[in-house]
Amino acid sequence: MLQYAREFVVEWFDQNPLGQIGVVGMRAGIGERIGEMSGNPQDVLKCLSDRTRLEPTGEPSLQNAIEMARSSMSHLPTHSSREILIIFGSLTTCDPGNIHDTLDACVKNKIRISVVALAAEMKISRDLCDKTGGQFGVAMNEGHFKDILFELVPPPAQRAVARAGGPGANPAADLMMMGFPTRLPDSSPPSLCACHSDMKTEGFLCPRCMAKVCDVPTDCDICGLMIVSSPHLARSYHHLFPVKPYEAVTSMDGESEPTVACHACARIFSTSASTAAASEGISPWGRYRCPDCHNDFCTECDVFVHDVVHCCPGCGK
């Protein structure tokens, strides 16, 4: 389970490079803060590796853990998405108060709770997910556990709400201050990094205080500036404006000069339609057309563009 948790952290930061993760453990009826909120994946992985030999003791407490996680996210700006992912392997929870009050506080603070259960389903776990808009799943085996865990990697959809002048209106989003660092090559002279105090040749220079850090994205240990690279910002952008779904080409009638090969990989298209049973959204010709640039793509490139590249090779949108 810890190995999948580490892989989840790496994949989550790859898809959400501007996000932060904190780790809270449940043991002996209390919530234990294992790792502070951090935007550096190396810090989160380190706190997970430091607790690999910590054996669970006593009963877990969902309420104490959720309250601690909720307090850790109280400083986040208004435009941020607040989520709690609970990996729960018990059939009981020992809470000091009414957990439904904690659930109402999470709903009020717009905190989304998702639960991955390693044992049977509990009603309170289902209620936590249903009332906050999260996802609930019970792992049937090791592979299924990884599947339902990694389904939570993409950020949730946010619905825009019209802001009125009333007291219940959503507050305006705050601006985020961030800096784009200068990357040092391997041939640069070694110097101390501000994060580990190690002598290294490669690294990144903070644009504000010129301190050296090892990895990005992270917060500068000297001036506190959020340091990101432009690819990180681009990967966050594609969730807001995803690539339009390609249209399946179901008929070649009316095509005066159809394209011979895929616009992305140049693989030759089949000249005869597939004899398999046709279904909605599936092209018998293996062609999928961009609605903006009208270029044709094969099935593999269609999946690759929407899942990995997040940008149409034909029109750049």
C-alpha positions in Angstrom: 0.0 0.0 0.0 2.8 2.4 0.8 4.4 1.8 -2.6 1.1 2.7 -4.3 0.9 5.8 -2.1 4.3 6.9 -3.2 3.4 6.3 -6.9 0.2 8.3 -6.3 2.1 11.2 -4.9 4.5 11.3 -7.9 1.6 11.1 -10.4 -0.5 13.6 -8.5 2.2 16.2 -8.6 2.8 15.5 -12.3 -0.9 16.3 -13.0 -1.3 19.0 -10.3 2.1 20.7 -10.2 0.8 23.8 -8.4 -0.9 21.8 -5.6 0.1 20.8 -2.1 -0.2 17.6 -0.1 -0.1 17.0 3.6 -0.2 13.6 5.3 -2.2 12.7 8.5 -2.1 9.3 10.2 -4.8 7.7 12.4 -3.6 5.7 15.4 -4.6 5.3 19.1 -7.7 7.3 18.6 -6.0 10.5 17.5 -4.9 12.2 14.3 -1.1 12.4 13.9 0.4 14.9 11.5 3.0 13.0 9.6 3.8 15.6 6.9 3.0 19.3 6.7 1.4 20.8 3.6 4.1 21.0 0.9 4.3 21.6 -2.8 7.5 19.6 -3.1 6.9 15.9 -3.9 10.3 15.0 -2.4 9.2 16.3 1.0 6.0 14.2 0.9 7.8 11.1 -0.2 10.4 11.6 2.6 7.7 11.7 5.3 6.1 8.6 3.9 9.4 6.7 3.9 10.2 7.8 7.4 7.0 6.1 8.7 7.3 2.8 6.9 8.1 1.0 10.2 5.4 2.7 12.3 3.0 0.0 13.3 -0.7 1.1 13.8 -1.9 0.9 17.4 -5.4 1.3 18.9 -8.6 2.4 17.1 -8.6 5.0 14.3 -10.5 8.2 14.6 -12.0 9.6 11.4 -13.2 12.7 13.1 -9.9 13.7 14.6 -8.1 13.0 11.3 -10.6 15.0 9.3 -10.4 17.9 11.8 -6.7 18.0 11.6 -6.7 17.9 7.8 -9.4 20.6 7.7 -7.3 22.9 10.0 -4.2 22.3 7.8 -6.1 23.7 4.7 -7.6 26.8 6.5 -4.8 29.0 5.1 -5.4 28.1 1.5 -6.6 30.8 -0.9 -10.2 31.0 -1.9 -9.6 29.9 -5.5 -8.0 26.6 -4.4 -9.7 23.2 -4.4 -9.6 21.5 -1.0 -9.7 17.7 -0.9 -9.2 15.0 1.6 -8.3 11.4 0.5 -8.8 8.8 3.2 -7.3 5.3 2.9 -9.2 3.4 5.5 -8.6 -0.2 6.6 -10.8 -0.5 9.7 -14.5 -1.3 10.3 -14.7 1.0 13.4 -13.9 4.6 14.2 -13.5 6.0 17.7 -14.5 9.7 17.7 -14.6 12.1 20.6 -17.7 13.9 19.3 -20.4 13.9 16.7 -18.7 13.2 13.4 -21.7 14.6 11.5 -20.8 18.1 12.9 -17.4 17.7 11.3 -19.1 16.6 8.0 -21.3 19.7 8.0 -18.2 21.9 8.6 -16.5 20.2 5.6 -19.5 20.9 3.4 -19.5 24.5 4.6 -15.8 24.9 3.8 -16.3 23.2 0.4 -13.9 20.4 1.2 -14.2 17.3 -1.0 -13.7 14.0 0.8 -12.9 10.7 -1.0 -12.5 7.3 0.7 -10.7 4.2 -0.5 -11.7 1.4 1.9 -9.5 -1.6 2.3 -12.2 -3.4 4.3 -16.0 -3.5 3.9 -18.1 -0.4 3.3 -19.2 1.7 6.3 -22.2 4.0 6.1 -20.3 7.0 7.6 -17.6 6.6 4.9 -20.3 6.6 2.2 -22.0 9.7 3.8 -18.7 11.6 3.9 -18.2 11.1 0.1 -21.8 11.6 -1.0 -22.4 14.8 1.0 -19.1 16.4 0.0 -19.1 15.3 -3.7 -16.2 12.9 -3.4 -15.7 9.3 -4.6 -16.0 6.1 -2.6 -14.6 2.7 -3.4 -13.8 -0.6 -1.8 -10.7 -2.3 -3.0 -11.3 -5.9 -3.9 -7.7 -6.8 -4.6 -4.3 -5.1 -5.1 -4.9 -4.1 -8.7 -8.3 -2.7 -8.0 -6.9 -0.7 -5.1 -4.4 0.9 -7.5 -7.1 1.7 -10.0 -9.5 3.4 -7.7 -6.6 5.3 -6.0 -5.3 6.7 -9.3 -8.8 7.7 -10.4 -8.4 10.5 -7.9 -5.3 12.0 -9.5 -7.1 14.3 -12.0 -8.4 17.5 -10.4 -12.2 17.6 -9.9 -14.4 19.7 -12.1 -15.3 23.1 -10.8 -18.5 24.8 -11.6 -18.5 28.5 -12.1 -21.1 30.3 -9.9 -22.3 33.8 -10.8 -21.1 36.2 -8.1 -23.8 38.5 -6.9 -23.5 41.2 -4.4 -25.2 39.3 -1.6 -23.4 37.9 1.5 -23.5 34.4 0.2 -21.6 35.2 -3.0 -18.3 33.5 -3.7 -15.3 35.7 -2.9 -13.2 36.9 -5.8 -10.1 34.7 -6.6 -6.8 35.9 -5.2 -3.8 36.4 -7.4 -1.0 33.9 -6.9 2.6 35.2 -6.8 5.1 32.8 -8.4 8.5 32.9 -10.0 10.1 31.1 -12.9 13.6 29.9 -11.9 16.8 29.8 -13.9 18.1 26.2 -14.4 21.8 25.6 -13.7 23.6 23.2 -16.1 25.7 20.3 -14.9 28.8 22.2 -15.9 28.2 25.0 -13.4 30.4 25.2 -10.3 29.1 23.4 -7.2 27.3 25.4 -4.6 25.2 24.9 -1.5 21.4 24.4 -2.0 19.1 26.3 0.4 16.8 23.2 0.9 19.3 20.5 1.9 22.6 22.4 2.4 24.3 20.0 0.0 27.0 20.8 -2.6 25.5 20.3 -6.0 26.3 21.5 -9.5 22.8 21.4 -11.0 19.7 23.1 -9.6 17.4 26.1 -9.9 17.9 29.7 -8.9 15.1 31.6 -7.3 14.3 34.7 -9.4 13.7 36.9 -6.3 16.6 36.1 -3.8 18.8 34.0 -6.2 18.9 31.1 -3.7 19.6 27.7 -5.1 16.9 24.9 -4.8 17.2 21.3 -6.0 13.7 20.6 -7.5 10.6 22.5 -8.7 7.8 23.0 -8.0 8.6 24.1 -4.5 8.5 27.1 -2.1 11.8 29.0 -1.7 13.2 28.3 1.8 14.7 31.8 1.9 12.0 34.2 0.6 9.0 31.9 0.5 8.2 32.5 -3.2 6.4 29.7 -5.1 8.8 28.5 -7.8 7.4 26.7 -10.8 8.6 26.1 -14.4 6.6 27.0 -17.5 5.8 23.3 -18.3 4.3 22.9 -14.8 2.1 25.9 -15.5 1.0 24.5 -18.9 0.1 21.1 -17.3 -2.2 22.9 -14.9 -3.7 24.9 -17.7 -5.0 22.0 -19.7 -7.4 20.9 -17.0 -9.3 24.2 -17.4 -9.4 24.0 -21.2 -9.2 20.4 -22.3 -8.8 19.3 -25.9 -12.2 19.0 -27.7 -13.3 15.4 -28.3 -12.5 14.3 -31.8 -15.4 13.3 -34.0 -15.6 9.7 -35.2 -15.6 9.5 -39.0 -18.4 7.0 -39.7 -18.7 7.4 -43.5 -16.3 8.3 -46.3 -19.1 9.4 -48.7 -18.6 13.0 -49.9 -14.8 12.9 -49.2 -13.2 14.1 -52.5 -9.6 13.7 -51.3 -9.5 11.9 -48.0 -6.2 12.0 -46.1 -4.1 8.9 -46.5 -2.3 8.9 -43.2 -2.7 10.0 -39.6 -1.8 13.7 -39.2 0.2 12.9 -36.0 2.1 9.6 -36.5 1.8 9.3 -40.4 0.4 5.8 -40.1 -1.5 4.8 -43.2 -5.3 4.5 -42.7 -7.2 1.4 -43.7 -9.0 1.6 -47.1 -11.8 -0.6 -46.0 -14.2 -0.2 -43.1 -14.1 -2.6 -40.1 -16.7 -5.4 -40.1 -17.0 -5.3 -36.3 -20.3 -4.2 -34.8 -20.5 -0.5 -35.0 -21.2 1.5 -31.8 -21.6 5.2 -31.0 -18.3 7.1 -31.0 -16.4 4.4 -32.7 -15.2 4.9 -36.3 -15.2 1.8 -38.5 -12.5 3.5 -40.6 -10.2 4.2 -37.6 -10.4 7.9 -38.2 -11.1 10.6 -35.7 -11.4 14.2 -36.8 -10.6 17.4 -34.9 -13.6 19.7 -35.0 -11.4 22.8 -35.4 -8.6 21.9 -37.8 -10.4 19.0 -39.5 -7.3 16.8 -39.5 -7.8 13.0 -39.1 -6.1 11.0 -36.4 -5.8 7.3 -35.7 -7.3 5.7 -32.6 -4.0 5.5 -30.7 -3.2 9.2 -31.4 -6.7 10.2 -30.4 -6.1 8.6 -27.0 -2.6 9.9 -26.7 -3.6 13.5 -27.5 -6.4 13.6 -24.9 -4.6 11.7 -22.1 -1.0 12.8 -22.4 -0.3 15.7 -24.8 -3.5 17.7 -24.0 -2.9 19.7 -27.2 -4.0 19.0 -30.8 -1.0 18.6 -33.1 -3.0 20.1 -36.0 -4.3 23.4 -34.6 -2.4 23.7 -31.3 -5.6 24.1 -29.2 
